[in-house]
């Protein structure tokens, strides 16, 4: 499951909407809780935000990992994020953070279909990366 959610993040970063929705559908088929999916997507966006800040300030991924107490087996996430954020603006990162937070609020409110909210989030994140909006 964790690998599938990581693949979902990779598809989003690759701006591959079809692939991302396919992975999300697989997660739904495996009955992965929407909260687990959102938690992992949020963690990926936070990795991007931390990596962007590090790149902007000349800090290495290992330093950020130590500052945020990342386990040694997941430091690669920050290394990959640092590579990916070189092509992203601060605005794109801010928009992505806002979108995952908004989705979390809507999921907690229980007023919307959880699967539709996550599908919308995946599309919104991917479009944000494609177009910066």
N, C-alpha and C positions, 0 to 999 in steps of 0.2 A: 504494500500500500504506500509506504513512504517513497519508494522508488517511483511509483506511478505519479504521486503528487509532485515529485521533483521533475519528472518528465513533463507534467503539465506546465510547470514554471519555465522549463526549457523551451517548450513550444510557444509560450507567450513571448519570451525574450526573442525568439526567432521570428516573431510576427506572423506565425502560422496559425491563423484562426481555425482552419479545418482540423489541423492536427490537435490543437488544444481542445477543441470541442469533442473530438474523438476520444482523447484521454479522459476528459471529464465524464463522458458517457460511460467509459469503462469503469471509472470510479463509482458512478451511480449503480452500474450493474453489479459491482462487488459489494453494494450496500454500505459504502464508506459514508459515515455521517457527514453531513454538510458542514458541521462545525469543525471537523477535523480537516476537511479540504480548505475551508476558509483560513483556519489557523496556519496551515502550511503555506498557503498563498501569501498571507500577511507576513510570515517569516521571510519569504523570498523577497517581497517588496522592501522589508526592513533591511535585508542584506544589501539590496541595491542602494538604498538611502545611505547606509553606513559606508558602503564602498565608494559612493559618489563623494561623500564628505572627505573620506580618506584620500581619494585621488586629487580632489581640490586642494588638499593641504599637504600633499607629498608624504602620506603615511602608508606604510605597507599593510597588507591584509593580515599578516601575523600579529601586528601590533593591535589592530582593531579587534581581532579575535580574542586576544588576551584581555583587552579592556572590557569586552562584553562577555567574558567567561565562556566562549565557545568551546565545546569539547574538541579535542585534537582531531577526531575523525570527521568533523564537519568544517574545518578551516577551508577546505577546498571550495565551499560555497562562496566564501568571501573572495577568494582568489578569482573564481569564475565571475563573480559580480563585478570585481574591479575591471576585469577585461571588458565586460559588457557595457559598463556605464560610460566608458569613454565616448560612446556614440549617443548618449542621452543627455538631455538638458536638465538643469535643476527643476525647471517647470514640469517636465514629464514625470520626474520622480515625485514631486509634490502632488501632481494630479493622481498618480497611482496610489500614493498613501491615502489621499482623500477618498478614492474609490473603494479601497478595501475597508476603510473605517465606516463609510456610509453603508456598505453591504453588511457589515457586522451589526450595525444598529438596526437595519431592516430585518435581518435574521432574528435578532433578539426580540423584536416587536411581535413577531409571529403573524403579521398581517399579510404576508405575501408568500407565494409558493417558493420554497427554499431552492429547489432545483432551477427554477427560472431566474432567481436572484443570482445564483452562481454562474449560470450560463451568460447572463447579462454582464456580470463582472469580468468573466474571461474575455468576452468580446470587447468590453470597454477598455480593459488593460491593453489588449492587443492593438486596438485602434489608437490608443494614447501613444503607444510606441511607434506606430506607423506614421501618424500624422501630428503628434505633439498636442492633440486636443482631447 
